[in-house]
């Protein structure tokens, strides 16, 4: 039963936690402008009367719901570059792009071997002269494939759920951790900025906390991407990038020789 509840809790905790911090930041900014119960008029007087009728428990539930709505509206999802953007970037810059998909070196090397077996990337021949430009181009091609594969995450996660639930749960857990840590870090940056502006510049030291959280979120995002790449390498997933019209042509082995 707990295993069935966990995916739902992962979807709630990130917007709820971030929303609470954003509401706290907003309260610090507008606190002095909010009238007291004795001086309240109009809407503020109605809100005070409503709060008195609801009671503490209902007020807490309403505040949590408001925090969730705020967090859901400003929440940043873990997403990778899609196929069209990846190819546009390749045309405008070079095949060795500045923004690479967040995957570990082990997963990237496994993808290289997988593409070599498929014939999309040539296998180095014994005694072949090493060409740095060719190697850079081939790794850039693998980089494009990785970006395109991760650009299909919304479709691939459904296929992964059908193919292997345990592996999908590992992927979903990593995505949940990444989204929680990143969104909380963004909210803490806003809180630190508000505290520094309202009270003392020393509150800027609080930025060390969201920085550490963001780095941890990037690590969780890399783990999630590794799960997708390794599922493709293991044959559990067949992305359209490699099997359909979106697939990249194989690099001729004679190229650059």
Secondary structure, DSSP 4 states (H G I P E B T S, - for coil): -HHHHHHHHHHHHHHHHHHHHHHHHHHHHHGGGSPPTTT--THHHHHHHHHHHH-HHHHHHHHHHHHHHHHHHH--------HHHHHHHHHHS-SS-SS-----HHHHHHHHHHHHHHTSSPPPPTTPPP-HHHHHHHHHHHHHHHHHHHTTHHHHHHHHHHH-HHHHHHHHHHHHHHHHHHHHHHHHHHHHHHHHHHT-GGGGGGHHHHHHHHHHHHHHHHHHHHHHHHHHHTTS---HHHHSTTPPPPPPTTTT-
